[in-house]
Amino acid sequence: MKKSSDALRTISEVATDLDIPKHVLRFWESKFTQIRPMKRGGGRRYYRPADIELLKAIRHLLYGEGFTIRGVQQIFKREGIDYVKSFAGENTGDTAILLNAKTEENPSEKIANTHLKVAIKKEGFSAKLDPKQKVLLSILDEVDECRKIFA
């Protein structure tokens, strides 16, 4: 029998869904105070849908975008939990390729798939940039085009 989408999940279920070992989820709890599963008798963890969404976003930023734990902590601090949660569904396109083919990744592809590249896709991001940042983004686009030509 399948659980409803708003049901609580055990650490085993979450670990299986995210393809992450249970000990990694416990470790992330110690590094990200924003992850707070309910704990019942005996310390058993139950994850709410919001917790799972946050874990998906953290997984994407760490494994898909190549951030360090400290980098993700800084994003939490600067941008907030809702911003980080917006990355929960980003495992498509280039990032999915990176997750499946990490051994073939070269440095220029990794740079092209940074946090900034994903953030640009977010609505309203470009409007917040100053003129120098807009120039840098146009240069980044030109570098991407050159990379495609020479690939």
SVG drawing of the C-alpha trace seen along z (x, -y; Angstrom):
<svg xmlns="http://www.w3.org/2000/svg" viewBox="-3 -49 42 51">
<polyline fill="none" stroke="black" stroke-width="0.4" points="0.0,0.0 1.4,-3.4 1.4,-6.3 -0.3,-9.6 2.0,-12.5 1.4,-14.2 2.2,-11.2 5.2,-11.1 8.2,-9.0 10.8,-7.1 14.5,-7.6 14.7,-4.4 11.9,-5.5 13.5,-8.9 17.0,-7.4 15.6,-5.1 13.6,-7.8 16.6,-10.2 19.2,-7.4 21.2,-8.6 22.5,-6.4 20.8,-6.9 24.0,-8.0 24.3,-10.8 20.8,-12.1 21.8,-12.0 25.0,-13.8 23.1,-16.5 20.8,-17.0 23.9,-17.9 25.2,-20.4 21.8,-22.0 19.7,-23.1 16.9,-23.7 16.3,-19.9 14.2,-19.0 12.4,-15.7 9.9,-14.7 11.4,-12.3 9.3,-9.7 10.0,-7.1 13.5,-5.7 14.7,-8.6 12.9,-7.3 12.8,-9.9 9.7,-10.8 10.1,-13.3 7.3,-15.6 6.9,-16.5 8.5,-19.9 11.6,-18.1 11.8,-15.9 11.5,-18.9 14.4,-20.5 16.5,-17.4 15.9,-17.1 17.1,-20.7 20.2,-20.1 20.9,-16.9 20.7,-18.8 23.0,-21.6 25.6,-19.2 25.6,-16.5 24.1,-18.2 25.7,-21.7 28.9,-20.7 28.5,-22.9 30.3,-22.1 28.3,-21.9 29.7,-25.2 28.5,-26.7 25.0,-25.4 25.1,-26.7 26.0,-30.2 23.1,-30.0 20.7,-29.3 22.1,-32.2 22.0,-34.7 18.9,-33.6 16.8,-31.7 15.1,-28.3 12.4,-29.1 15.1,-30.0 16.9,-26.7 13.7,-24.7 13.2,-26.2 16.0,-23.9 14.1,-20.7 12.9,-20.0 16.0,-21.0 17.2,-17.5 16.5,-17.9 18.5,-18.8 22.3,-19.3 22.2,-18.5 20.7,-15.0 23.5,-14.4 26.1,-15.5 24.6,-13.2 24.9,-10.2 28.2,-11.0 30.5,-12.6 33.6,-10.9 33.3,-12.6 32.8,-16.1 35.4,-18.6 36.1,-21.9 34.5,-24.2 31.2,-22.2 31.2,-22.3 31.7,-26.1 28.8,-26.5 26.5,-24.6 27.1,-26.6 24.5,-28.1 24.5,-31.3 23.5,-29.5 20.5,-27.9 19.6,-31.1 19.4,-33.0 16.6,-30.7 14.6,-31.9 12.0,-34.6 13.1,-38.1 16.7,-37.3 18.1,-39.5 16.1,-42.5 18.1,-42.5 21.5,-42.7 23.6,-45.9 25.0,-46.8 28.4,-45.2 26.7,-41.9 24.7,-42.0 27.8,-42.5 29.4,-39.5 26.3,-37.4 26.5,-38.4 30.2,-37.3 29.2,-34.0 26.7,-33.5 29.4,-34.2 31.8,-31.7 29.0,-29.1 28.5,-29.8 32.2,-29.5 32.4,-26.2 29.5,-24.8 31.3,-25.8 34.6,-24.2 33.1,-21.1"/>
</svg>
